[in-house]
Each structure stands twice: as C-alpha cells, then as structure tokens.
C-alpha cells in the first residue's frame, strides 16, 4: 500500500503514519487508486482472464466512499447493469457493470464501467 503510494499517489496521509494522524483520516490510509487497482486485479483474475474481453471504453461515477486502512479486509463484487450488441460492430458486446468494494457491510468504493467482449454466435 505504501509502496504504491510512493510511486503513484505520494500524499502524506498515504505515506507517513505521523502525518496521517493529523489528516481527516486519522491514520495511514490507502490511495483510492490503490483500492481501484486491487479491484481490477481481482476482476482480471476472476472474470477477464477466461473471457473474450476486448478492453473498455471507460466508465463513470467513480467514488471512494470511505477510507481504506492497513489491515482492512475488502470484498469485491460486480453486478451487470445492462448488455447489448454494438451497433457499429455487431460482433462486439457491450456490458455495463457496477463494481464495488466493501469493508464488512460498509461500501468503500464504487464505479460504473463498460466492458467490451467478443459476442457469442
């Protein structure tokens, strides 16, 4: 978590426990981008690696709803919101989904994105 922050989000509350104590987080907290990268790694391992994924045109509604702290256990999920064939490329399916991360019952991360997949048949 700290190594990630050193490279990609070097703000004091992600790097230094003492500096983080005086922040609004009250202690060392993960970069939101670190949380996003953990979610993405699980998505690749559990879904994309055995799929016909063709990338993503992007997403919307990215939210970090609560800080993530060292030692937190996160649960990741994805829910399909819609699926359709591309109008311009009918062999390409577009799947809109909501990705989430929770610490227990608390939602800490949420986003909506579209994945592109080679369509079946």
N, CA, C and O atoms as CSV, one atom per row, in Angstrom:
chain,resi,resn,atom,element,x,y,z
A,1,UNK,N,N,0.826,-1.180,0.000
A,1,UNK,CA,C,0.000,0.000,0.000
A,1,UNK,C,C,0.883,1.262,0.000
A,1,UNK,O,O,0.657,2.182,-0.786
A,2,UNK,N,N,1.866,1.294,0.867
A,2,UNK,CA,C,2.760,2.449,0.932
A,2,UNK,C,C,3.660,2.500,-0.299
A,2,UNK,O,O,3.914,3.579,-0.832
A,3,UNK,N,N,4.142,1.348,-0.755
A,3,UNK,CA,C,4.964,1.333,-1.970
A,3,UNK,C,C,4.186,1.870,-3.163
A,3,UNK,O,O,4.735,2.620,-3.971
A,4,UNK,N,N,2.923,1.500,-3.284
A,4,UNK,CA,C,2.072,2.026,-4.346
A,4,UNK,C,C,1.984,3.552,-4.220
A,4,UNK,O,O,2.151,4.270,-5.206
A,5,UNK,N,N,1.723,4.037,-3.019
A,5,UNK,CA,C,1.601,5.483,-2.806
A,5,UNK,C,C,2.904,6.207,-3.148
A,5,UNK,O,O,2.876,7.288,-3.737
A,6,UNK,N,N,4.037,5.619,-2.784
A,6,UNK,CA,C,5.321,6.252,-3.107
A,6,UNK,C,C,5.464,6.468,-4.606
A,6,UNK,O,O,5.989,7.491,-5.045
A,7,UNK,N,N,4.994,5.499,-5.393
A,7,UNK,CA,C,5.122,5.587,-6.848
A,7,UNK,C,C,4.043,6.440,-7.496
A,7,UNK,O,O,4.332,7.200,-8.420
A,8,UNK,N,N,2.801,6.326,-7.025
A,8,UNK,CA,C,1.678,6.856,-7.795
A,8,UNK,C,C,0.811,7.906,-7.098
A,8,UNK,O,O,0.083,8.633,-7.775
A,9,UNK,N,N,0.866,8.006,-5.782
A,9,UNK,CA,C,-0.001,8.958,-5.070
A,9,UNK,C,C,0.680,9.390,-3.775
A,9,UNK,O,O,0.178,9.105,-2.687
A,10,UNK,N,N,1.821,10.077,-3.882
A,10,UNK,CA,C,2.649,10.357,-2.712
A,10,UNK,C,C,2.149,11.511,-1.836
A,10,UNK,O,O,2.849,12.504,-1.636
A,11,UNK,N,N,0.949,11.362,-1.331
A,11,UNK,CA,C,0.421,12.342,-0.382
A,11,UNK,C,C,0.765,11.874,1.035
A,11,UNK,O,O,0.816,10.669,1.282
A,12,UNK,N,N,1.000,12.796,1.966
A,12,UNK,CA,C,1.477,12.421,3.298
A,12,UNK,C,C,0.604,11.395,4.029
A,12,UNK,O,O,1.137,10.529,4.722
A,13,UNK,N,N,-0.725,11.473,3.891
A,13,UNK,CA,C,-1.607,10.547,4.608
A,13,UNK,C,C,-1.596,9.138,4.024
A,13,UNK,O,O,-2.167,8.221,4.614
A,14,UNK,N,N,-0.946,8.956,2.859
A,14,UNK,CA,C,-0.748,7.620,2.284
A,14,UNK,C,C,0.642,7.071,2.598
A,14,UNK,O,O,0.899,5.881,2.418
A,15,UNK,N,N,1.537,7.940,3.066
A,15,UNK,CA,C,2.947,7.560,3.216
A,15,UNK,C,C,3.464,7.491,4.644
A,15,UNK,O,O,4.305,6.651,4.965
A,16,UNK,N,N,2.966,8.370,5.498
A,16,UNK,CA,C,3.577,8.551,6.807
A,16,UNK,C,C,2.530,8.511,7.919
A,16,UNK,O,O,1.604,9.322,7.935
A,17,UNK,N,N,2.677,7.575,8.837
A,17,UNK,CA,C,1.707,7.400,9.923
A,17,UNK,C,C,1.540,8.669,10.756
A,17,UNK,O,O,0.418,9.042,11.096
A,18,UNK,N,N,2.632,9.323,11.081
A,18,UNK,CA,C,2.555,10.542,11.900
A,18,UNK,C,C,1.824,11.661,11.159
A,18,UNK,O,O,0.957,12.320,11.734
A,19,UNK,N,N,2.161,11.878,9.906
A,19,UNK,CA,C,1.475,12.902,9.114
A,19,UNK,C,C,-0.001,12.542,8.949
A,19,UNK,O,O,-0.863,13.421,8.974
A,20,UNK,N,N,-0.289,11.270,8.783
A,20,UNK,CA,C,-1.664,10.813,8.573
A,20,UNK,C,C,-2.528,11.020,9.811
A,20,UNK,O,O,-3.734,11.236,9.689
A,21,UNK,N,N,-1.934,10.957,10.999
A,21,UNK,CA,C,-2.705,11.151,12.241
A,21,UNK,C,C,-3.360,12.521,12.288
A,21,UNK,O,O,-4.443,12.670,12.854
A,22,UNK,N,N,-2.722,13.514,11.706
A,22,UNK,CA,C,-3.294,14.862,11.727
A,22,UNK,C,C,-4.185,15.152,10.516
A,22,UNK,O,O,-4.689,16.265,10.369
A,23,UNK,N,N,-4.379,14.157,9.656
A,23,UNK,CA,C,-5.249,14.332,8.487
A,23,UNK,C,C,-6.693,14.016,8.867
A,23,UNK,O,O,-6.962,13.570,9.982
A,24,UNK,N,N,-7.608,14.245,7.951
A,24,UNK,CA,C,-9.014,13.905,8.215
A,24,UNK,C,C,-9.222,12.400,8.355
A,24,UNK,O,O,-10.263,11.966,8.848
A,25,UNK,N,N,-8.248,11.599,7.927
A,25,UNK,CA,C,-8.369,10.150,8.005
A,25,UNK,C,C,-7.976,9.612,9.376
A,25,UNK,O,O,-8.378,8.508,9.745
A,26,UNK,N,N,-7.201,10.374,10.130
A,26,UNK,CA,C,-6.809,9.966,11.474
A,26,UNK,C,C,-5.748,8.891,11.522
A,26,UNK,O,O,-5.370,8.441,12.604
A,27,UNK,N,N,-5.267,8.476,10.384
A,27,UNK,CA,C,-4.232,7.446,10.316
A,27,UNK,C,C,-3.908,7.145,8.873
A,27,UNK,O,O,-4.558,7.632,7.948
A,28,UNK,N,N,-2.890,6.332,8.706
A,28,UNK,CA,C,-2.447,5.954,7.369
A,28,UNK,C,C,-3.610,5.350,6.590
A,28,UNK,O,O,-4.300,4.461,7.089
A,29,UNK,N,N,-3.827,5.828,5.371
A,29,UNK,CA,C,-4.932,5.327,4.546
A,29,UNK,C,C,-4.428,5.022,3.138
A,29,UNK,O,O,-3.462,5.611,2.654
A,30,UNK,N,N,-5.109,4.092,2.511
A,30,UNK,CA,C,-4.752,3.682,1.152
A,30,UNK,C,C,-5.165,4.751,0.150
A,30,UNK,O,O,-6.180,5.425,0.326
A,31,UNK,N,N,-4.379,4.895,-0.887
A,31,UNK,CA,C,-4.795,5.700,-2.024
A,31,UNK,C,C,-6.047,5.066,-2.624
A,31,UNK,O,O,-6.161,3.842,-2.692
A,32,UNK,N,N,-6.965,5.894,-3.050
A,32,UNK,CA,C,-8.137,5.358,-3.740
A,32,UNK,C,C,-7.750,4.583,-4.989
A,32,UNK,O,O,-8.400,3.605,-5.358
A,33,UNK,N,N,-6.680,5.036,-5.634
A,33,UNK,CA,C,-6.199,4.334,-6.831
A,33,UNK,C,C,-5.637,2.961,-6.473
A,33,UNK,O,O,-5.695,2.042,-7.289
A,34,UNK,N,N,-5.103,2.811,-5.281
A,34,UNK,CA,C,-4.646,1.500,-4.817
A,34,UNK,C,C,-5.852,0.574,-4.660
A,34,UNK,O,O,-5.825,-0.575,-5.099
A,35,UNK,N,N,-6.903,1.087,-4.032
A,35,UNK,CA,C,-8.130,0.301,-3.885
A,35,UNK,C,C,-8.669,-0.096,-5.255
A,35,UNK,O,O,-9.086,-1.237,-5.455
A,36,UNK,N,N,-8.661,0.844,-6.197
A,36,UNK,CA,C,-9.122,0.552,-7.559
A,36,UNK,C,C,-8.254,-0.517,-8.209
A,36,UNK,O,O,-8.766,-1.389,-8.912
A,37,UNK,N,N,-6.951,-0.458,-7.983
A,37,UNK,CA,C,-6.058,-1.450,-8.597
A,37,UNK,C,C,-6.267,-2.830,-7.994
A,37,UNK,O,O,-6.146,-3.827,-8.705
A,38,UNK,N,N,-6.580,-2.921,-6.695
A,38,UNK,CA,C,-6.900,-4.213,-6.088
A,38,UNK,C,C,-8.169,-4.789,-6.703
A,38,UNK,O,O,-8.241,-5.983,-6.997
A,39,UNK,N,N,-9.176,-3.927,-6.894
A,39,UNK,CA,C,-10.425,-4.368,-7.518
A,39,UNK,C,C,-10.140,-4.897,-8.932
A,39,UNK,O,O,-10.620,-5.962,-9.320
A,40,UNK,N,N,-9.356,-4.135,-9.685
A,40,UNK,CA,C,-9.058,-4.520,-11.069
A,40,UNK,C,C,-8.318,-5.844,-11.129
A,40,UNK,O,O,-8.601,-6.675,-11.991
A,41,UNK,N,N,-7.371,-6.049,-10.220
A,41,UNK,CA,C,-6.635,-7.316,-10.215
A,41,UNK,C,C,-7.581,-8.486,-9.998
A,41,UNK,O,O,-7.463,-9.506,-10.677
A,42,UNK,N,N,-8.507,-8.358,-9.074
A,42,UNK,CA,C,-9.473,-9.437,-8.818
A,42,UNK,C,C,-10.366,-9.656,-10.034
A,42,UNK,O,O,-10.671,-10.798,-10.375
A,43,UNK,N,N,-10.788,-8.580,-10.690
A,43,UNK,CA,C,-11.635,-8.651,-11.888
A,43,UNK,C,C,-10.917,-9.416,-12.995
A,43,UNK,O,O,-11.511,-10.276,-13.645
A,44,UNK,N,N,-9.645,-9.105,-13.209
A,44,UNK,CA,C,-8.863,-9.820,-14.235
A,44,UNK,C,C,-8.746,-11.296,-13.873
A,44,UNK,O,O,-8.985,-12.165,-14.712
A,45,UNK,N,N,-8.381,-11.579,-12.629
A,45,UNK,CA,C,-8.181,-12.969,-12.210
A,45,UNK,C,C,-9.458,-13.798,-12.276
A,45,UNK,O,O,-9.429,-14.955,-12.695
A,46,UNK,N,N,-10.574,-13.211,-11.866
A,46,UNK,CA,C,-11.822,-13.976,-11.740
A,46,UNK,C,C,-12.722,-13.928,-12.972
A,46,UNK,O,O,-13.538,-14.829,-13.167
A,47,UNK,N,N,-12.593,-12.904,-13.802
A,47,UNK,CA,C,-13.514,-12.743,-14.932
A,47,UNK,C,C,-12.774,-12.624,-16.264
A,47,UNK,O,O,-12.972,-13.444,-17.160
A,48,UNK,N,N,-11.942,-11.629,-16.391
A,48,UNK,CA,C,-11.386,-11.310,-17.703
A,48,UNK,C,C,-10.416,-12.342,-18.256
A,48,UNK,O,O,-10.358,-12.533,-19.471
A,49,UNK,N,N,-9.652,-13.016,-17.397
A,49,UNK,CA,C,-8.628,-13.938,-17.900
A,49,UNK,C,C,-9.218,-15.118,-18.668
A,49,UNK,O,O,-8.539,-15.695,-19.517
A,50,UNK,N,N,-10.456,-15.482,-18.390
A,50,UNK,CA,C,-11.103,-16.585,-19.104
A,50,UNK,C,C,-12.273,-16.092,-19.949
A,50,UNK,O,O,-13.241,-16.823,-20.158
A,51,UNK,N,N,-12.187,-14.868,-20.428
A,51,UNK,CA,C,-13.293,-14.291,-21.195
A,51,UNK,C,C,-12.814,-13.870,-22.580
A,51,UNK,O,O,-11.669,-14.108,-22.963
A,52,UNK,N,N,-13.710,-13.248,-23.306
A,52,UNK,CA,C,-13.373,-12.701,-24.624
A,52,UNK,C,C,-13.187,-11.189,-24.540
A,52,UNK,O,O,-13.486,-10.468,-25.492
A,53,UNK,N,N,-12.697,-10.718,-23.413
A,53,UNK,CA,C,-12.540,-9.278,-23.182
A,53,UNK,C,C,-11.758,-8.597,-24.299
A,53,UNK,O,O,-10.737,-9.099,-24.768
A,54,UNK,N,N,-12.268,-7.443,-24.708
A,54,UNK,CA,C,-11.623,-6.614,-25.725
A,54,UNK,C,C,-11.339,-5.220,-25.182
A,54,UNK,O,O,-11.227,-4.259,-25.943
A,55,UNK,N,N,-11.224,-5.115,-23.850
A,55,UNK,CA,C,-10.922,-3.821,-23.240
A,55,UNK,C,C,-12.169,-3.102,-22.768
A,55,UNK,O,O,-13.221,-3.710,-22.569
A,56,UNK,N,N,-12.034,-1.803,-22.592
A,56,UNK,CA,C,-13.125,-0.982,-22.077
A,56,UNK,C,C,-13.032,0.424,-22.647
A,56,UNK,O,O,-11.940,0.984,-22.739
A,57,UNK,N,N,-14.167,0.999,-23.032
A,57,UNK,CA,C,-14.149,2.385,-23.488
A,57,UNK,C,C,-14.177,3.383,-22.329
A,57,UNK,O,O,-14.060,4.588,-22.553
A,58,UNK,N,N,-14.333,2.896,-21.089
A,58,UNK,CA,C,-14.290,3.785,-19.945
A,58,UNK,C,C,-15.412,3.551,-18.965
A,58,UNK,O,O,-16.138,2.560,-19.034
A,59,UNK,N,N,-15.532,4.491,-18.049
A,59,UNK,CA,C,-16.522,4.345,-17.002
A,59,UNK,C,C,-17.020,5.693,-16.524
A,59,UNK,O,O,-16.706,6.736,-17.099
A,60,UNK,N,N,-17.809,5.648,-15.452
A,60,UNK,CA,C,-18.392,6.859,-14.870
A,60,UNK,C,C,-18.712,6.604,-13.399
A,60,UNK,O,O,-18.652,5.471,-12.922
A,61,UNK,N,N,-19.043,7.646,-12.715
A,61,UNK,CA,C,-19.476,7.569,-11.317
A,61,UNK,C,C,-18.470,6.897,-10.392
A,61,UNK,O,O,-18.854,6.089,-9.548
A,62,UNK,N,N,-17.215,7.212,-10.536
A,62,UNK,CA,C,-16.173,6.692,-9.659
A,62,UNK,C,C,-16.257,7.377,-8.300
A,62,UNK,O,O,-16.225,8.605,-8.220
A,63,UNK,N,N,-16.366,6.583,-7.219
A,63,UNK,CA,C,-16.491,7.154,-5.872
A,63,UNK,C,C,-15.676,6.356,-4.869
A,63,UNK,O,O,-15.733,5.127,-4.839
A,64,UNK,N,N,-14.916,7.074,-4.048
A,64,UNK,CA,C,-14.291,6.488,-2.874
A,64,UNK,C,C,-15.116,6.974,-1.697
A,64,UNK,O,O,-15.033,8.142,-1.318
A,65,UNK,N,N,-15.911,6.088,-1.117
A,65,UNK,CA,C,-16.930,6.483,-0.152
A,65,UNK,C,C,-16.454,6.461,1.292
A,65,UNK,O,O,-17.062,7.090,2.158
A,66,UNK,N,N,-15.377,5.745,1.553
A,66,UNK,CA,C,-14.802,5.678,2.896
A,66,UNK,C,C,-13.334,5.305,2.764
A,66,UNK,O,O,-12.958,4.593,1.833
A,67,UNK,N,N,-12.501,5.777,3.684
A,67,UNK,CA,C,-11.077,5.427,3.599
A,67,UNK,C,C,-10.844,3.943,3.853
A,67,UNK,O,O,-11.605,3.277,4.555
A,68,UNK,N,N,-9.773,3.456,3.261
A,68,UNK,CA,C,-9.327,2.081,3.476
A,68,UNK,C,C,-8.021,2.164,4.248
A,68,UNK,O,O,-7.124,2.930,3.895
A,69,UNK,N,N,-7.924,1.364,5.312
A,69,UNK,CA,C,-6.776,1.405,6.213
A,69,UNK,C,C,-5.974,0.106,6.143
A,69,UNK,O,O,-6.497,-0.925,5.721
A,70,UNK,N,N,-4.715,0.152,6.551
A,70,UNK,CA,C,-3.915,-1.074,6.601
A,70,UNK,C,C,-4.638,-2.136,7.431
A,70,UNK,O,O,-5.190,-1.839,8.491
A,71,UNK,N,N,-4.628,-3.352,6.947
A,71,UNK,CA,C,-5.273,-4.456,7.652
A,71,UNK,C,C,-6.733,-4.658,7.330
A,71,UNK,O,O,-7.310,-5.675,7.713
A,72,UNK,N,N,-7.356,-3.705,6.626
A,72,UNK,CA,C,-8.759,-3.886,6.243
A,72,UNK,C,C,-8.899,-5.082,5.313
A,72,UNK,O,O,-8.035,-5.332,4.473
A,73,UNK,N,N,-9.981,-5.807,5.470
A,73,UNK,CA,C,-10.334,-6.880,4.545
A,73,UNK,C,C,-11.456,-6.368,3.663
A,73,UNK,O,O,-12.514,-5.963,4.147
A,74,UNK,N,N,-11.211,-6.392,2.362
A,74,UNK,CA,C,-12.200,-5.895,1.406
A,74,UNK,C,C,-12.826,-7.051,0.644
A,74,UNK,O,O,-12.167,-8.046,0.345
A,75,UNK,N,N,-14.105,-6.904,0.336
A,75,UNK,CA,C,-14.837,-7.842,-0.506
A,75,UNK,C,C,-15.207,-7.108,-1.780
A,75,UNK,O,O,-15.800,-6.030,-1.731
A,76,UNK,N,N,-14.859,-7.690,-2.923
A,76,UNK,CA,C,-15.114,-7.075,-4.218
A,76,UNK,C,C,-16.291,-7.758,-4.897
A,76,UNK,O,O,-16.487,-8.966,-4.758
A,77,UNK,N,N,-17.070,-6.977,-5.631
A,77,UNK,CA,C,-18.215,-7.525,-6.357
A,77,UNK,C,C,-18.423,-6.743,-7.645
A,77,UNK,O,O,-17.945,-5.619,-7.798
A,78,UNK,N,N,-19.146,-7.364,-8.561
A,78,UNK,CA,C,-19.556,-6.706,-9.797
A,78,UNK,C,C,-20.964,-7.163,-10.118
A,78,UNK,O,O,-21.300,-8.336,-9.953
A,79,UNK,N,N,-21.781,-6.237,-10.574
A,79,UNK,CA,C,-23.152,-6.538,-10.979
A,79,UNK,C,C,-23.367,-6.014,-12.386
A,79,UNK,O,O,-23.096,-4.846,-12.665
A,80,UNK,N,N,-23.849,-6.866,-13.268
A,80,UNK,CA,C,-24.150,-6.452,-14.634
A,80,UNK,C,C,-25.413,-5.590,-14.609
A,80,UNK,O,O,-26.450,-5.999,-14.086
A,81,UNK,N,N,-25.307,-4.400,-15.180
A,81,UNK,CA,C,-26.435,-3.475,-15.252
A,81,UNK,C,C,-27.161,-3.574,-16.585
A,81,UNK,O,O,-28.382,-3.433,-16.646
A,82,UNK,N,N,-26.399,-3.818,-17.660
A,82,UNK,CA,C,-27.004,-3.954,-18.984
A,82,UNK,C,C,-26.011,-4.640,-19.919
A,82,UNK,O,O,-24.806,-4.654,-19.669
A,83,UNK,N,N,-26.532,-5.201,-20.984
A,83,UNK,CA,C,-25.698,-5.825,-22.009
A,83,UNK,C,C,-26.400,-5.660,-23.352
A,83,UNK,O,O,-27.616,-5.819,-23.461
A,84,UNK,N,N,-25.608,-5.338,-24.372
A,84,UNK,CA,C,-26.174,-5.168,-25.719
A,84,UNK,C,C,-25.075,-5.367,-26.750
A,84,UNK,O,O,-23.886,-5.303,-26.437
A,85,UNK,N,N,-25.491,-5.606,-27.969
A,85,UNK,CA,C,-24.529,-5.660,-29.070
A,85,UNK,C,C,-24.213,-4.250,-29.541
A,85,UNK,O,O,-25.078,-3.375,-29.527
A,86,UNK,N,N,-22.996,-4.038,-29.950
A,86,UNK,CA,C,-22.587,-2.758,-30.517
A,86,UNK,C,C,-23.327,-2.537,-31.832
A,86,UNK,O,O,-23.457,-3.461,-32.635
A,87,UNK,N,N,-23.806,-1.328,-32.054
A,87,UNK,CA,C,-24.481,-1.012,-33.315
A,87,UNK,C,C,-23.493,-0.962,-34.473
A,87,UNK,O,O,-23.815,-1.385,-35.583
A,88,UNK,N,N,-22.295,-0.449,-34.220
A,88,UNK,CA,C,-21.313,-0.319,-35.296
A,88,UNK,C,C,-20.478,-1.594,-35.496
A,88,UNK,O,O,-19.935,-1.814,-36.578
A,89,UNK,N,N,-20.378,-2.407,-34.487
A,89,UNK,CA,C,-19.627,-3.676,-34.558
A,89,UNK,C,C,-20.466,-4.780,-33.929
A,89,UNK,O,O,-20.295,-5.066,-32.744
A,90,UNK,N,N,-21.366,-5.410,-34.680
A,90,UNK,CA,C,-22.296,-6.381,-34.108
A,90,UNK,C,C,-21.642,-7.649,-33.543
A,90,UNK,O,O,-22.320,-8.453,-32.903
A,91,UNK,N,N,-20.362,-7.836,-33.764
A,91,UNK,CA,C,-19.667,-8.972,-33.146
A,91,UNK,C,C,-19.099,-8.597,-31.772
A,91,UNK,O,O,-18.447,-9.410,-31.117
A,92,UNK,N,N,-19.355,-7.362,-31.351
A,92,UNK,CA,C,-18.846,-6.865,-30.077
A,92,UNK,C,C,-20.003,-6.615,-29.117
A,92,UNK,O,O,-20.947,-5.892,-29.438
A,93,UNK,N,N,-19.918,-7.219,-27.940
A,93,UNK,CA,C,-20.912,-6.989,-26.906
A,93,UNK,C,C,-20.423,-5.939,-25.924
A,93,UNK,O,O,-19.247,-5.919,-25.561
A,94,UNK,N,N,-21.321,-5.071,-25.497
A,94,UNK,CA,C,-21.014,-4.031,-24.514
A,94,UNK,C,C,-21.758,-4.350,-23.223
A,94,UNK,O,O,-22.985,-4.450,-23.206
A,95,UNK,N,N,-21.006,-4.507,-22.156
A,95,UNK,CA,C,-21.587,-4.878,-20.871
A,95,UNK,C,C,-21.303,-3.761,-19.877
A,95,UNK,O,O,-20.147,-3.483,-19.557
A,96,UNK,N,N,-22.359,-3.124,-19.392
A,96,UNK,CA,C,-22.203,-2.102,-18.365
A,96,UNK,C,C,-22.353,-2.773,-17.010
A,96,UNK,O,O,-23.284,-3.549,-16.792
A,97,UNK,N,N,-21.428,-2.470,-16.095
A,97,UNK,CA,C,-21.477,-3.098,-14.780
A,97,UNK,C,C,-21.110,-2.106,-13.689
A,97,UNK,O,O,-20.465,-1.087,-13.936
A,98,UNK,N,N,-21.536,-2.430,-12.485
A,98,UNK,CA,C,-21.159,-1.669,-11.298
A,98,UNK,C,C,-20.162,-2.504,-10.515
A,98,UNK,O,O,-20.433,-3.659,-10.186
A,99,UNK,N,N,-19.018,-1.926,-10.219
A,99,UNK,CA,C,-18.014,-2.578,-9.390
A,99,UNK,C,C,-18.020,-1.959,-8.012
A,99,UNK,O,O,-18.171,-0.745,-7.873
A,100,UNK,N,N,-17.855,-2.789,-6.986
A,100,UNK,CA,C,-17.854,-2.287,-5.611
A,100,UNK,C,C,-16.782,-2.973,-4.772
A,100,UNK,O,O,-16.333,-4.079,-5.075
A,101,UNK,N,N,-16.393,-2.286,-3.722
A,101,UNK,CA,C,-15.554,-2.865,-2.673
A,101,UNK,C,C,-16.208,-2.512,-1.344
A,101,UNK,O,O,-16.641,-1.380,-1.130
A,102,UNK,N,N,-16.271,-3.491,-0.461
A,102,UNK,CA,C,-16.869,-3.300,0.860
A,102,UNK,C,C,-15.898,-3.752,1.944
A,102,UNK,O,O,-15.112,-4.682,1.763
A,103,UNK,N,N,-15.983,-3.066,3.062
A,103,UNK,CA,C,-15.318,-3.492,4.292
A,103,UNK,C,C,-16.468,-3.889,5.204
A,103,UNK,O,O,-17.155,-3.033,5.763
A,104,UNK,N,N,-16.670,-5.185,5.348
A,104,UNK,CA,C,-17.875,-5.642,6.041
A,104,UNK,C,C,-19.089,-5.198,5.246
A,104,UNK,O,O,-19.178,-5.458,4.046
A,105,UNK,N,N,-20.021,-4.531,5.907
A,105,UNK,CA,C,-21.225,-4.022,5.238
A,105,UNK,C,C,-21.034,-2.628,4.640
A,105,UNK,O,O,-21.903,-2.128,3.925
A,106,UNK,N,N,-19.890,-2.003,4.939
A,106,UNK,CA,C,-19.666,-0.623,4.509
A,106,UNK,C,C,-19.107,-0.558,3.087
A,106,UNK,O,O,-18.080,-1.166,2.785
A,107,UNK,N,N,-19.786,0.177,2.230
A,107,UNK,CA,C,-19.330,0.402,0.866
A,107,UNK,C,C,-18.205,1.433,0.893
A,107,UNK,O,O,-18.399,2.555,1.359
A,108,UNK,N,N,-17.018,1.047,0.386
A,108,UNK,CA,C,-15.875,1.962,0.406
A,108,UNK,C,C,-15.477,2.451,-0.983
A,108,UNK,O,O,-14.787,3.462,-1.112
A,109,UNK,N,N,-15.913,1.732,-2.028
A,109,UNK,CA,C,-15.514,2.067,-3.402
A,109,UNK,C,C,-16.616,1.623,-4.340
A,109,UNK,O,O,-17.188,0.544,-4.182
A,110,UNK,N,N,-16.914,2.478,-5.333
A,110,UNK,CA,C,-17.974,2.158,-6.296
A,110,UNK,C,C,-17.681,2.859,-7.612
A,110,UNK,O,O,-17.216,3.999,-7.639
A,111,UNK,N,N,-17.959,2.159,-8.695
A,111,UNK,CA,C,-17.842,2.772,-10.019
A,111,UNK,C,C,-18.744,2.033,-10.990
A,111,UNK,O,O,-19.177,0.910,-10.730
A,112,UNK,N,N,-19.013,2.673,-12.095
A,112,UNK,CA,C,-19.755,2.045,-13.201
A,112,UNK,C,C,-18.870,2.131,-14.435
A,112,UNK,O,O,-18.307,3.184,-14.736
A,113,UNK,N,N,-18.754,1.025,-15.139
A,113,UNK,CA,C,-17.891,0.974,-16.329
A,113,UNK,C,C,-18.539,0.087,-17.392
A,113,UNK,O,O,-19.500,-0.633,-17.120
A,114,UNK,N,N,-18.001,0.153,-18.586
A,114,UNK,CA,C,-18.456,-0.688,-19.692
A,114,UNK,C,C,-17.304,-1.551,-20.144
A,114,UNK,O,O,-16.200,-1.060,-20.380
A,115,UNK,N,N,-17.562,-2.834,-20.265
A,115,UNK,CA,C,-16.582,-3.765,-20.806
A,115,UNK,C,C,-16.995,-4.164,-22.210
A,115,UNK,O,O,-18.183,-4.233,-22.524
A,116,UNK,N,N,-16.010,-4.424,-23.046
A,116,UNK,CA,C,-16.280,-4.883,-24.416
A,116,UNK,C,C,-15.837,-6.341,-24.523
A,116,UNK,O,O,-14.732,-6.696,-24.113
A,117,UNK,N,N,-16.714,-7.179,-25.078
A,117,UNK,CA,C,-16.438,-8.601,-25.211
A,117,UNK,C,C,-16.837,-9.078,-26.596
A,117,UNK,O,O,-17.826,-8.608,-27.160
A,118,UNK,N,N,-16.069,-10.012,-27.145
A,118,UNK,CA,C,-16.478,-10.626,-28.407
A,118,UNK,C,C,-17.786,-11.351,-28.145
A,118,UNK,O,O,-17.883,-12.137,-27.202
A,119,UNK,N,N,-18.795,-11.096,-28.971
A,119,UNK,CA,C,-20.130,-11.679,-28.785
A,119,UNK,C,C,-20.130,-13.151,-29.185
A,119,UNK,O,O,-19.376,-13.571,-30.063
A,120,UNK,N,N,-20.978,-13.917,-28.533
A,120,UNK,CA,C,-21.123,-15.328,-28.866
A,120,UNK,C,C,-21.996,-15.477,-30.112
A,120,UNK,O,O,-22.906,-14.685,-30.358
A,121,UNK,N,N,-21.689,-16.515,-30.888
A,121,UNK,CA,C,-22.516,-16.909,-32.022
A,121,UNK,C,C,-22.901,-15.798,-32.893
A,121,UNK,O,O,-23.600,-16.005,-33.885
